[in-house]
Amino acid sequence: MVSTDTLVDFFMETREHTEVICKPLEIEDYVVQPIIDVSPPKWHLGHTTWFFEEFILKTYDKSYHIFDTDFSFIFNSYYETVGKRVVRADRGNLSRPSVKKVYEYRHYVTKAMNKLLASNNDQKLLEVLEIGIHHEKQHQELLLTDIKYILGNNPLLPKYSDTFEEFTITRHPQNWINISEGIYEIGHNSTEFCFDNELGRHKVYLNDYQISNNLITNAEYLEFIKADGYKRFDLWHAAGWDWVRQNQVKAPLYWHKIDGIWHYYSLNGLTEVELKAPVTHVSYFEAFAFAQYKGCRLPTEFEWEVAQKFFNWGQRWEWTESAYLPYPNYKKVDGALGEYNGKFMVNQKVLRGSSIATPSKHARHTYRNFFPTELKWQFTGIRLAI
């Protein structure tokens, strides 16, 4: 656990950065919810504030006055223990409270948190505070990806920023990293922060394998498209093939073929596809099919963790072949915070690494992100293994 002063600074830095992410938005952008998986920016602002009010201020500050009794119903996400909440698909219907009111709520709670932290350094409080900070950092990444989906589904394809860099170019020649068979230790093993799903450090046996030093590029993925990869049922899981046909999937998310040339929408607007950049916004289904096309496979999360020190990561969340399951001796904590990770350990695949949308001081090589197989609005990419 870091010092109280350091955590307070970290808290303020995190609270401020969330609002920086929202600065380029117009007021109309704050409420839009194109699909159930994307939450409006206004909801993210309120939910990350509610977390501190619900789990810290209401417990540790007996003089705290709740800002608005309706906000727990509006901004609770999935915590059954805490009470009723707005259905996720209805978050875009919240034209009220206003954006102004939500910012007032944020500043009210932040001020109350600062006052409390100046006089209380209870160890349990600080542990929940650290979880809350990293919870908000998770939502900072979701904010960027949700903003991209909102603007990327606007027919005008408006730009969010002139400076945000989505597409870094791969400059290293592709080669295969050899990892010898053996017994390896997996899981978090330091005093630094981690989520509970990273705990339960344990040994795994791995056979000899090779893993690519580079992510798959747009140029390589275009070869898959040109080779009719989306029309070859033999490359796909049955569920993946059904998904392709039902949704008429023909390319990664945000790709548009204009006058015979592939373009994509980024937070900088619509541009031609940069061939040397790592492909992004692909589902697990697509990652698996591409690996089949190349005569390769996706690495397991254990193979990824063992090999990660030999390659650069952090541009794209990388799909693995591992189901999202608990590590040995995993136990959920008591109360509402026990709902944070454990109840999602079914029907999901693990992603490793981080992405260009991941905020600072939040990425680590043991981080276990997870998503359903069909989702691709996150900055997801592909690394192959054999």
C-alpha positions as CSV (number, residue, x, y, z in Angstrom):
1,M,0.0,0.0,0.0
2,V,1.4,3.4,-0.9
3,S,1.4,6.4,1.5
4,T,-1.8,8.4,2.2
5,D,-0.3,11.6,0.7
6,T,0.6,9.7,-2.5
7,L,-2.8,8.1,-2.8
8,V,-4.5,11.5,-2.3
9,D,-2.4,13.0,-5.1
10,F,-3.2,9.9,-7.2
11,F,-6.9,10.4,-6.5
12,M,-6.9,14.0,-7.6
13,E,-4.8,13.4,-10.7
14,T,-7.3,10.6,-11.7
15,R,-10.4,12.8,-11.0
16,E,-8.9,15.6,-13.1
17,H,-7.9,13.4,-16.0
18,T,-11.4,12.0,-16.4
19,E,-12.7,15.5,-17.0
20,V,-9.8,16.3,-19.4
21,I,-10.9,13.3,-21.6
22,C,-14.4,14.9,-21.8
23,K,-13.2,18.4,-22.7
24,P,-13.4,18.0,-26.5
25,L,-17.0,16.9,-26.3
26,E,-20.0,19.0,-27.2
27,I,-22.9,19.0,-24.7
28,E,-25.0,16.8,-27.0
29,D,-22.3,14.1,-27.0
30,Y,-22.7,13.4,-23.3
31,V,-26.0,11.5,-23.5
32,V,-25.8,9.4,-26.6
33,Q,-25.9,5.6,-26.3
34,P,-25.8,3.8,-29.7
35,I,-25.7,0.3,-28.3
36,I,-26.1,-1.4,-24.9
37,D,-22.3,-2.0,-24.5
38,V,-21.6,1.7,-24.8
39,S,-22.4,4.1,-22.0
40,P,-22.9,7.8,-22.4
41,P,-20.0,10.0,-21.2
42,K,-22.3,11.7,-18.6
43,W,-23.0,8.3,-17.1
44,H,-19.3,7.5,-16.7
45,L,-18.8,10.8,-15.0
46,G,-21.6,10.1,-12.5
47,H,-20.8,6.4,-12.0
48,T,-17.1,6.9,-11.1
49,T,-18.3,9.6,-8.6
50,W,-21.0,7.4,-7.1
51,F,-18.4,4.7,-6.4
52,F,-16.5,7.0,-4.0
53,E,-19.8,8.3,-2.4
54,E,-21.2,4.8,-2.0
55,F,-18.2,2.8,-0.8
56,I,-16.2,5.5,1.1
57,L,-18.1,8.6,2.1
58,K,-21.3,6.8,3.2
59,T,-19.2,4.4,5.3
60,Y,-16.4,6.5,6.7
61,D,-17.8,10.0,6.9
62,K,-20.7,10.2,9.3
63,S,-21.2,13.9,8.6
64,Y,-21.5,13.4,4.8
65,H,-24.8,14.5,3.2
66,I,-25.8,12.5,0.1
67,F,-25.8,14.8,-2.9
68,D,-29.0,13.4,-4.4
69,T,-30.8,10.3,-3.3
70,D,-31.7,9.4,-6.8
71,F,-28.1,9.2,-8.0
72,S,-27.5,5.7,-6.5
73,F,-30.3,4.4,-8.7
74,I,-29.0,6.2,-11.8
75,F,-25.3,5.6,-11.4
76,N,-25.1,2.1,-9.9
77,S,-23.7,-0.2,-12.6
78,Y,-24.1,-3.9,-11.6
79,Y,-23.9,-4.0,-7.8
80,E,-26.8,-6.1,-6.7
81,T,-25.8,-5.7,-3.1
82,V,-26.2,-1.9,-3.2
83,G,-29.8,-1.8,-4.5
84,K,-31.9,-1.1,-7.6
85,R,-30.4,0.6,-10.7
86,V,-31.3,1.9,-14.1
87,V,-31.3,-0.9,-16.8
88,R,-28.0,-0.6,-18.7
89,A,-29.7,-0.1,-22.0
90,D,-31.6,2.9,-20.6
91,R,-28.6,5.0,-19.7
92,G,-28.9,7.0,-22.9
93,N,-32.4,8.0,-21.9
94,L,-31.1,10.0,-18.9
95,S,-31.5,13.5,-20.3
96,R,-31.7,14.5,-16.7
97,P,-29.8,15.1,-14.5
98,S,-28.1,17.6,-16.7
99,V,-24.4,17.5,-17.6
100,K,-24.0,20.6,-15.4
101,K,-25.6,18.8,-12.4
102,V,-23.4,15.7,-12.9
103,Y,-20.3,17.9,-12.9
104,E,-21.6,19.6,-9.7
105,Y,-21.9,16.1,-8.2
106,R,-18.3,15.2,-9.2
107,H,-16.9,18.3,-7.6
108,Y,-19.1,17.9,-4.5
109,V,-17.9,14.4,-3.9
110,T,-14.2,15.2,-4.7
111,K,-14.3,18.0,-2.2
112,A,-15.8,15.7,0.5
113,M,-13.2,13.0,-0.3
114,N,-10.4,15.5,0.2
115,K,-11.8,16.6,3.5
116,L,-12.2,13.1,4.7
117,L,-8.7,12.0,3.6
118,A,-7.1,14.9,5.4
119,S,-8.4,13.5,8.7
120,N,-8.7,9.7,8.2
121,N,-6.0,7.3,7.2
122,D,-7.9,4.1,8.1
123,Q,-6.2,1.2,6.3
124,K,-9.4,-0.3,5.0
125,L,-10.5,3.1,3.7
126,L,-7.2,3.5,1.8
127,E,-7.5,0.0,0.3
128,V,-11.0,0.9,-1.0
129,L,-9.7,4.3,-2.2
130,E,-7.0,2.6,-4.3
131,I,-9.6,0.3,-5.8
132,G,-11.8,3.3,-6.6
133,I,-8.9,5.1,-8.3
134,H,-8.2,2.2,-10.6
135,H,-11.9,1.7,-11.1
136,E,-12.1,5.2,-12.4
137,K,-9.0,4.6,-14.6
138,Q,-10.9,1.6,-16.1
139,H,-13.7,4.0,-17.0
140,Q,-11.3,6.5,-18.5
141,E,-10.4,3.8,-21.1
142,L,-14.1,3.0,-21.5
143,L,-14.8,6.7,-21.9
144,L,-12.4,7.0,-24.9
145,T,-13.7,3.8,-26.5
146,D,-17.3,4.8,-25.9
147,I,-16.7,8.3,-27.2
148,K,-15.2,6.8,-30.4
149,Y,-18.2,4.6,-30.9
150,I,-20.6,7.5,-30.4
151,L,-18.7,9.8,-32.8
152,G,-17.9,6.9,-35.2
153,N,-21.6,6.1,-35.6
154,N,-22.5,9.7,-36.3
155,P,-23.0,10.0,-40.1
156,L,-20.7,13.0,-40.2
157,L,-17.9,11.0,-38.5
158,P,-16.7,14.0,-36.5
159,K,-13.1,14.1,-35.1
160,Y,-12.6,14.0,-31.4
161,S,-9.0,15.2,-31.3
162,D,-6.2,16.3,-33.6
163,T,-3.5,14.9,-31.2
164,F,-4.7,11.5,-30.0
165,E,-2.5,8.8,-31.6
166,E,-4.3,5.6,-32.3
167,F,-2.1,4.1,-35.0
168,T,1.6,3.7,-34.2
169,I,3.6,2.1,-36.9
170,T,5.2,-1.3,-36.4
171,R,8.9,-0.8,-37.2
172,H,10.5,-4.1,-36.1
173,P,10.9,-7.0,-38.5
174,Q,8.6,-9.9,-37.6
175,N,10.2,-12.9,-35.9
176,W,9.3,-15.7,-33.6
177,I,10.3,-15.8,-29.9
178,N,11.1,-19.3,-28.7
179,I,10.0,-20.3,-25.2
180,S,11.2,-23.6,-23.8
181,E,8.9,-26.1,-22.1
182,G,8.9,-26.0,-18.4
183,I,7.1,-25.0,-15.2
184,Y,6.4,-21.2,-14.8
185,E,4.8,-19.1,-12.2
186,I,1.8,-17.0,-13.2
187,G,0.0,-14.2,-11.3
188,H,0.7,-11.0,-9.4
189,N,3.7,-11.1,-7.1
190,S,4.5,-7.6,-5.7
191,T,3.2,-5.1,-3.2
192,E,1.9,-2.8,-6.0
193,F,-1.8,-2.6,-6.7
194,C,-3.6,-5.4,-8.6
195,F,-7.2,-6.6,-8.9
196,D,-8.3,-9.7,-7.1
197,N,-8.5,-11.7,-10.3
198,E,-4.7,-11.5,-10.7
199,L,-4.1,-13.1,-7.3
200,G,-3.4,-16.7,-6.6
201,R,0.1,-16.9,-8.0
202,H,0.5,-20.5,-9.2
203,K,2.6,-22.8,-11.4
204,V,1.7,-23.8,-14.9
205,Y,3.4,-26.3,-17.2
206,L,3.9,-25.0,-20.8
207,N,5.1,-27.0,-23.8
208,D,7.6,-25.5,-26.2
209,Y,6.1,-22.7,-28.2
210,Q,6.8,-19.7,-30.3
211,I,5.2,-16.3,-30.1
212,S,5.4,-13.4,-32.5
213,N,7.3,-10.3,-31.5
214,N,4.9,-8.1,-33.4
215,L,1.1,-7.6,-33.5
216,I,-0.7,-8.3,-36.8
217,T,-0.8,-5.2,-39.0
218,N,-3.6,-3.8,-41.1
219,A,-1.7,-4.9,-44.2
220,E,-1.7,-8.5,-43.0
221,Y,-5.3,-8.3,-42.1
222,L,-6.2,-6.9,-45.5
223,E,-4.7,-10.1,-47.0
224,F,-7.2,-12.1,-44.9
225,I,-10.0,-10.0,-46.2
226,K,-8.8,-10.2,-49.8
227,A,-8.5,-14.0,-49.4
228,D,-12.2,-14.2,-48.6
229,G,-11.5,-14.9,-44.9
230,Y,-15.0,-13.7,-44.0
231,K,-16.5,-16.1,-46.5
232,R,-14.6,-19.3,-45.5
233,F,-16.7,-21.2,-42.9
234,D,-13.7,-23.5,-42.3
235,L,-11.8,-20.8,-40.5
236,W,-14.4,-20.0,-37.9
237,H,-15.9,-21.5,-34.8
238,A,-19.6,-22.4,-35.5
239,A,-20.7,-19.5,-33.2
240,G,-18.3,-17.2,-35.0
241,W,-19.6,-18.2,-38.4
242,D,-23.2,-17.6,-37.3
243,W,-22.1,-14.2,-35.9
244,V,-20.4,-13.2,-39.3
245,R,-23.5,-14.2,-41.3
246,Q,-26.1,-12.7,-39.0
247,N,-24.2,-9.4,-38.7
248,Q,-22.8,-9.3,-42.2
249,V,-19.3,-8.7,-40.9
250,K,-16.8,-7.9,-43.6
251,A,-14.0,-6.0,-41.8
252,P,-12.8,-4.7,-38.4
253,L,-15.1,-2.1,-36.7
254,Y,-14.9,1.4,-38.2
255,W,-13.6,0.3,-41.6
256,H,-15.3,1.7,-44.7
257,K,-14.6,0.9,-48.3
258,I,-14.8,4.1,-50.3
259,D,-14.3,4.1,-54.1
260,G,-12.5,0.8,-53.7
261,I,-10.1,2.0,-51.0
262,W,-10.3,1.0,-47.4
263,H,-10.6,3.8,-44.9
264,Y,-11.2,3.7,-41.1
265,Y,-12.6,6.1,-38.6
266,S,-10.3,7.1,-35.7
267,L,-10.6,9.7,-33.0
268,N,-8.8,12.0,-35.6
269,G,-11.5,11.5,-38.1
270,L,-11.8,9.4,-41.3
271,T,-8.5,8.5,-43.0
272,E,-7.1,5.8,-45.3
273,V,-6.0,2.6,-43.5
274,E,-2.4,2.9,-42.4
275,L,-1.0,-0.5,-43.6
276,K,1.9,-0.7,-41.1
277,A,-0.2,0.0,-38.0
278,P,-1.4,-2.8,-35.8
279,V,-5.0,-3.9,-36.7
280,T,-7.6,-3.0,-34.0
281,H,-11.2,-3.4,-33.2
282,V,-11.4,-7.1,-34.0
283,S,-13.5,-9.6,-32.0
284,Y,-12.1,-12.9,-30.6
285,F,-14.0,-14.6,-33.4
286,E,-12.1,-12.6,-36.0
287,A,-8.7,-13.1,-34.2
288,F,-9.3,-16.9,-34.1
289,A,-10.3,-17.0,-37.7
290,F,-7.2,-15.0,-38.8
291,A,-4.9,-17.3,-36.8
292,Q,-6.5,-20.3,-38.5
293,Y,-5.9,-18.6,-41.9
294,K,-2.2,-18.1,-41.1
295,G,-1.9,-21.7,-39.9
296,C,-1.2,-20.4,-36.3
297,R,-3.1,-19.9,-33.1
298,L,-3.7,-17.4,-30.4
299,P,-1.4,-17.7,-27.3
300,T,-2.9,-18.7,-24.0
301,E,-2.8,-16.0,-21.3
302,F,-0.1,-18.0,-19.5
303,E,2.1,-18.2,-22.6
304,W,1.6,-14.4,-23.1
305,E,2.6,-13.6,-19.5
306,V,5.7,-15.7,-19.7
307,A,6.8,-14.3,-23.0
308,Q,5.8,-10.6,-22.6
309,K,9.2,-9.5,-21.4
310,F,10.6,-10.3,-24.8
311,F,8.3,-8.1,-26.8
312,N,6.7,-4.6,-26.7
313,W,3.1,-4.5,-25.6
314,G,0.7,-1.7,-24.8
315,Q,-0.8,-0.7,-28.2
316,R,-3.7,-3.1,-28.3
317,W,-5.5,-5.4,-25.9
318,E,-4.4,-8.8,-27.2
319,W,-6.9,-11.7,-27.5
320,T,-5.8,-14.9,-25.9
321,E,-7.1,-18.5,-26.2
322,S,-7.8,-18.6,-22.4
323,A,-11.3,-18.6,-20.9
324,Y,-11.7,-16.1,-18.1
325,L,-11.6,-18.3,-15.0
326,P,-10.5,-17.9,-11.4
327,Y,-6.9,-18.7,-10.4
328,P,-6.4,-21.4,-7.8
329,N,-7.7,-20.5,-4.3
330,Y,-9.5,-17.4,-5.7
331,K,-12.0,-16.0,-3.2
332,K,-14.3,-13.1,-3.6
333,V,-14.2,-10.5,-0.9
334,D,-17.3,-9.9,1.2
335,G,-19.9,-7.3,0.3
336,A,-20.5,-5.4,-2.8
337,L,-16.9,-5.2,-3.9
338,G,-17.0,-9.0,-4.2
339,E,-19.1,-8.4,-7.3
340,Y,-16.2,-6.6,-9.0
341,N,-14.7,-9.5,-11.0
342,G,-15.7,-12.9,-9.8
343,K,-19.3,-13.0,-11.1
344,F,-18.1,-12.3,-14.7
345,M,-15.9,-15.5,-14.8
346,V,-18.0,-17.2,-17.4
347,N,-18.4,-17.1,-21.2
348,Q,-15.6,-14.6,-21.7
349,K,-12.1,-14.6,-23.1
350,V,-9.0,-13.1,-21.5
351,L,-7.2,-10.1,-23.1
352,R,-3.7,-9.3,-22.0
353,G,-1.5,-6.2,-22.2
354,S,-3.1,-2.8,-22.5
355,S,-4.0,-0.3,-25.3
356,I,-3.3,3.2,-26.4
357,A,-6.5,4.2,-24.5
358,T,-5.2,2.7,-21.2
359,P,-4.4,5.5,-18.8
360,S,-1.0,6.0,-17.1
361,K,-0.1,4.0,-14.0
362,H,-2.8,1.4,-14.7
363,A,-1.1,-1.2,-17.0
364,R,0.8,-4.2,-15.8
365,H,1.8,-7.6,-17.3
366,T,-0.5,-9.6,-14.9
367,Y,-3.6,-7.5,-15.7
368,R,-6.5,-9.8,-16.8
369,N,-8.9,-7.9,-19.0
370,F,-11.9,-9.9,-20.3
371,F,-14.7,-9.6,-22.9
372,P,-17.3,-11.7,-24.7
373,T,-16.1,-13.3,-27.9
374,E,-18.2,-11.0,-30.3
375,L,-17.3,-7.6,-28.9
376,K,-14.8,-5.4,-30.7
377,W,-15.4,-1.7,-29.7
378,Q,-12.3,-1.9,-27.5
379,F,-8.8,-1.4,-28.9
380,T,-8.3,-5.1,-29.4
381,G,-5.5,-6.7,-31.6
382,I,-3.9,-10.0,-32.5
383,R,-0.6,-11.6,-31.6
384,L,0.0,-15.1,-33.0
385,A,1.6,-18.2,-31.5
386,I,2.6,-21.6,-32.9
